[in-house]
Amino acid sequence: MEKFRDELKSWMKESGKSRDWVAEKLGVGKRTVDSWFSYKQIPEKKQKLLRELMEKEQQPKQVEISMDCLLYTSPSPRDTR
């Protein structure tokens, strides 16, 4: 249990995630998350969700770019005529 708690703390620090963010994603209060870091065990179901969130957040982000953006963001040589 301590191993997962330490892993979670480390991941949160590296990724800039707060306890508020964790609480919101898991549908619990911040006090509940605080208690997990202080003295209570993290329930198995919540651990599973946290692991999924950690994996999801580590995946590279995909950025969507519209064709309009690509076509009209920089002047072309014909615009200078």
N, C-alpha and C positions, 0 to 999 in steps of 0.2 A: 504494500500500500504506500509506504513512504517513497518507494522508488517512483511510482506513478506521480505522486504529489510533486516530487522534485523535478521530474521530467516536465510536468505541466508548468511549474514555476519558471523553469528555464525557457521553455517554449514561449511563454507569455512575455518574458523579458526580451527575448530575441525578436519576437514579432510585434512588439509594442501593444499587445492586447492587455486590457485592464480587467479587473475583477468584475466591473460593471458590464463589460462586453460579454464575459463568460456567463454572467447571470442572465443577461438578456437572451443570449443564444440558447440557454438551457431551460428558460422559463422558470427561473427561481429568483429569489431575492438576493441582493448583494450580501446580506447578513449570512445567508446560507452558504454562499461561496466563501465568505470570511471564515466561517466555522470549519469548513473543509480544510482550510490552510492552517487553522489553529489546533483543532482537537478532534473533529469528527471525521469519520471515514467518508470517502466519496462513494455513493451508491454505485453498484456495478453498472446499472443502466446508464447513469450519468457519465461514468468512465468511458463506456462504449461511445456515447455521443461525443464526448470530448476528444477521443482518439480520432473519430471521423472528422470532426471540425479541424483538428490539427493537421490531418492529412490533406484535407480539402484546401486549407489556407496555404499549405506549402507548395501546392501545384502552381505552375506559372499562370499568371493572369493572361487571358486573351482579350485583346482590344479590338473592338469593332470599329471599322472606318468605312464611312459611306463613300460611294464613288463620287458624289457631289463634292465632298471634302477634298478628295484627291484631285479632282478636275479644276477646282477653283481657288485653291489656297495660294498658289504661287503664279506670278505672271509668266506667261510664255513669251517666246521671242516675237510672236505675231502681235502681242499686245503693245509692243514698243514702236510699231510702224505708224 
